[in-house]
Amino acid sequence: MEKLIIGSHVSFQKEKQLLGSVEEALSYGANAFMIYTGAPQNTSRSPILDENIKKAEILMKENGIDKNNIVVHAPYIINLANGNQFAVDFLKQEVDRCEKLGLKNIILHPGSSVKLEKEEAIQNIINGLNEIFKRDQDVKICLETMAGKGTEIGRTFEEIKAIIDGVEKKERIGICIDTCHLNDAGYLISDFDKVLAEFDKVIGIDRISCVHINDSKNEQGAHKDRHENFGFGTLGFDVLLSVIYHPKLTNVPKILETPYVTDDDDSKKRLYPPYKFEIEMIREKKFDENLIEKIRSHYR
């Protein structure tokens, strides 16, 4: 049987924290997952509870989940590109929380230049990372490939390489590639071997620490960043499957960030997680065109 490290974004609730995250991941049939340690849109954070870490570690061991296959995502509000000290200080706190949880990788959107020139924005990102890396910690910051919406930095491999070139402790930098983002940035995911070869030439494939597996609502090069459920977007089932099962990415966790499914009765406004069924479909390697209705039926 092929080794498959697959999971999704799961919640990190105030009461159960990491334990609840593990329980949710197991309910989806996952052996990897991604968390935010607090709401991604604000700075409100609850203290990390040691007791829940220990319980989570026991549950992970019992169910074969390797801690190295769990990733943290930094909040969206962190923008190192604008040179704001708040962003640097808040990311330091997030790295501390990651370290306390015993997790090794935190994913970061590089940031948006807004009114700055791109070169200045990239230098701000470099300066922020170098300040964070002055502290001796065993946590990597994984820069995410971006769709190029607005003034986002990281839409090309060359922009990410420019950041890496300026970072002093390069061993503390990883990369998270996102299939939707790559497509929307202009990369041809249906020729993934070529995309991966280009990435390897510019950055180095050994830096890939995580893969976000998302279909896209948009055509190649749209620069919009709108995720779609697995196999139901412009990338399609077979293309995404070829990324997941690519032999050069075997040991890298694949994380679904596909949208929750809405109820077909709009007045109810209920949302259902698709991950249990998408993971089953991925493991079986067979597209289910009735997946959305199957999800609705399960959760009603």
N, C-alpha and C positions, 0 to 999 in steps of 0.2 A: 504494500500500500504506500502511495506517495505521502510524504510528510507534508502536512498543511497546517500552517499557523494562521488561524483566521479568527476574527472577532469583530467587535463594533464599539462605537461609543456607548458607554453605560453611565448611569447616574452615580453621583457621590453625595449621598444625603447626610445631613447634619448628625443624625442619630447613629446610623450603622457605618457610615463612611466606607472604608475599603472593603469591609465585610459585605456590606450590601452590594457593592460593585461586583464582587466575585459571585455572589448569589445570582445577580441579574445575568452576568455573562454565562454562567452555567445553564441558566434557563433557556438560553439561546443556542446551546450546544457549542459554545465558543471555548477556545483554549488560549485566547489573547483578548485584550480589551484596552480601551482608552478612556481616561477620565479627565474632567476638570476638577480641581480641588475646591472650587467655589464657582459661583455664577460667572460666566465668561464676560458679562457686560458690566460688572461692578467690582468694587474692592472689598466687599463684605466677605469675611472668612471666619470659619469656626476653628478652634484649636484642634489639631490632629490628636486623636485618642489612641494611646499605645495599646490599650486592651483590644480594640477592634483590629489593629494591625496584626496582633498575635493570632486572633481567631481567624482572620483572613488568610494568614500564612498557612495555618493548619488545613483549612478548607482547600486552598490551592494545592497543597502537597497531596492531599487525598484524591484530588481530581486531575492531577498531572498538568497544572498550569504553572509554567515557568515565569518567575517574576521578571525575567528579562524580556518577556513578551507583553508586558504591560507598559503603556506609555501615558504620559501626562500631557495635556494640551494647555499652553499658557493662555490667559484671557485675551480676548480680541482687543481690549482697550489699551494694551501695551503697544506703543509705537516708538521703537527706538530711533526711527528715521528722523523724528522731529527734534531730537537733541534734548528732550525734556528729562530732567533728572528724576522726576516722578516715575517715569517708565522704567528706568534703570533700577531704582529702589524697589519698585513693586515686583519686578522680575527676580530680583535677589530673594525676596520673600517667597516667591513661587518655587524657586530652586531649593530653598531651605525646606519647604513643605515636601517637595519631591524627595529630597534626601531623607527626611524623617520617615517617610513611607517606605524607604528602601528601594526606590525606583530610580532607574538610571538614565532615562531619556525624557526630556520635555520638549514638545514641539512648539515652535514659535513662528508666527507670521513676521517676516522681516520688518514690515512697516510700510507706510506711505509717505512720500516726500511732500505732499500737499503743495505748498508754495515755494519749497526749496528746489534748487537744481538737484538733479539725480546724484551727481558726484558728491555733493555736500551731504545728502541724505544717507548715502552709502557709508560715508566717513563717520556720520553720527552712529550708525549701527555698529560699525567697527569699534568705535570708542566705547560704546555701551557694553558690548560683549567683553572687551578687554578689561573694563572695570569689574565686571561680574566675575571674570575668570581669575582675578587676582586672589580670590579666596580659594583655598585648596579643598575642592569638593569632587566627589566621584559622580557627577551628573553631566551628561552631554546636553547641549542645546541643539536641537535639530531644526534647521531652517527649512521651512516648507516652500515648495515650488508654488508660485501664485499664478492666477489667471490673467493678471494684468488689468484688473478693473481700476479705473481712475488712475491714480498715481502710484499704484502698488510697486514696490521693489521686489524683485525675485521672479519676474515673468520669464526670464531667460536663464539658462545655465550660466551664461557669462556674468550676469549681475550677481548671482550667488557666488560664483568663483571670485569676483572682486571683493566680496565681503570676507571670504575665507582667506584670501591673500593678505588682508590687513590684520587678521586675528593672530595674536602672539601664540596662544596655546591652541594650535590647530587640532590637537587630539581631542579637544572638548567640543568640537563641532561635528554634528551629524546632519543628515538630510532626510526629510520626509517628502517623498514624491506623491503627488495627488493626480490621479488619472483624469478627473474632470478639469482640474486646473491646467494640467499640461495640454489637454485638448483645447481648452478655451484660450490658452496662451499662443496656440498655433502649431503645436507638435502633433504629428500624425501617429496616434496611438495604434492604429491598425497595422502599422509597420513598427511594432514595439522594439524589435531587435535593433533597428536603425536608431531609434530614440535612445535606447540604452547604450548603444555604442557611442553616440554623441555625448551622452552624460559622462560616460567613462573617460572619454578623451578630454573633456573640459574640466570635470570635477573629480572623477574617480568613483567607480561603482562601490568600492569598499566603504564609502561614507553613508550609503543608504541604510538608515536605521529603522525605517517604517515606510509602509506604502498605504496611502489612503485610497481605497477602492470605491470610486463613485462613478456612476454613469452621468452623462451631461444632458441637459435640456437644450444645449446650444451646438451650433455647427463649429467646426474647427476654426480657431482664431477669433471667436466672438468677443473675448475679453469680458465675459459677464459673470462667470462663477455661479451657475445654478445647477445644483445636484439633481439627479434623477435616480429612481430605483433601479436596482441591478438588472440590466438587460432591456430596460424599457426606454433608454435614451438614444442619443445619436452614436454612442460607442457600440452598444449592443453586447449581448451575452458572450459570444465567442471571443470577441476582442478582449473583454475584461477577464475572461477565463484564462486567456493566453498570458496576461500579466500576472495573475495570481499563481499560475503553475509554471512560471518561467524558471528554468533551472538555475539561473544566476541569482534568483531572489528566494531560494528555498528557505533559508534560515531567517528571513526578514518577516516580522509580523505584518499581516494585512488587516487593515481596519476599515470597516464599513461606516460611512457617514451618510448613508442614503436617507431620504426624507421619510418621516412617519407617514403612514397611510391615513388619509381622511375617510370618514364615513361617507357612504354614498348619499346619505340624507344630510345635506348641508346644515340644516337647522340644529342638529345635535352637536356639531363642531367637535367630535371626538377624534383623537389621534391614536393610531396603533403602531407600535414598533414593528418593523418588517424583518428584523435581523434573524430570528429563529428560522424563518422560512427562506430567506435569502441564503443563509449559511447551508441549509439543507440542499438547496438547489445547486449551490457551488460544489458541495461535496459529491452530489450525484452527477454533476456535469451535464445536466439536462435542463433546458429552459422550460419553465412553466408559464405559459401565457395567461393562465388564470390565477397567478400568484396574488394579485391585489385583492381579488374577491376572496381567496382562501384566507388571507390575513384578516379581512373584515369579519368573515364568518367565525374565525377562531376567537376573536376578542369580543364579539357582541354578547 
